[in-house]
Amino acid sequence: MFAKDAIHRIGCPEKLEIEGWMEEKMGDVGGEFQGGAIDVVTPDKAKIWKEKMLKVLGNG
């Protein structure tokens, strides 16, 4: 889970910009499902997640 305050610091225009980047990268995609979640992860949380994954994978 990411820090709740991090999501509040990123406003709607920024989320829309990120979504635009994602759509450009993906190009045209068919189907009826459209995902819309953008999870914002702080560098501290990413570091903790990486350390946990290294342990799970046996590399830490």
PEKA-V69379 format. One record per pair of residues at least 4 apart in sequence whose C-alpha atoms are under 6 Angstrom apart, sorted by the first residue. I is the first residue (numbers start at 1). GAP is how many residues later the second one is. D is the distance in Angstrom with one decimal. If there is no record, write none. Layout:
i-><I | I>
gap-><GAP | GAP>
d-><D | D>
This chain:
i-><2 | 23 | 54 | 54 | 54 | 55 | 55>
gap-><39 | 4 | 4 | 5 | 6 | 4 | 5>
d-><5.6 | 6.0 | 6.0 | 4.9 | 4.8 | 5.9 | 4.6>
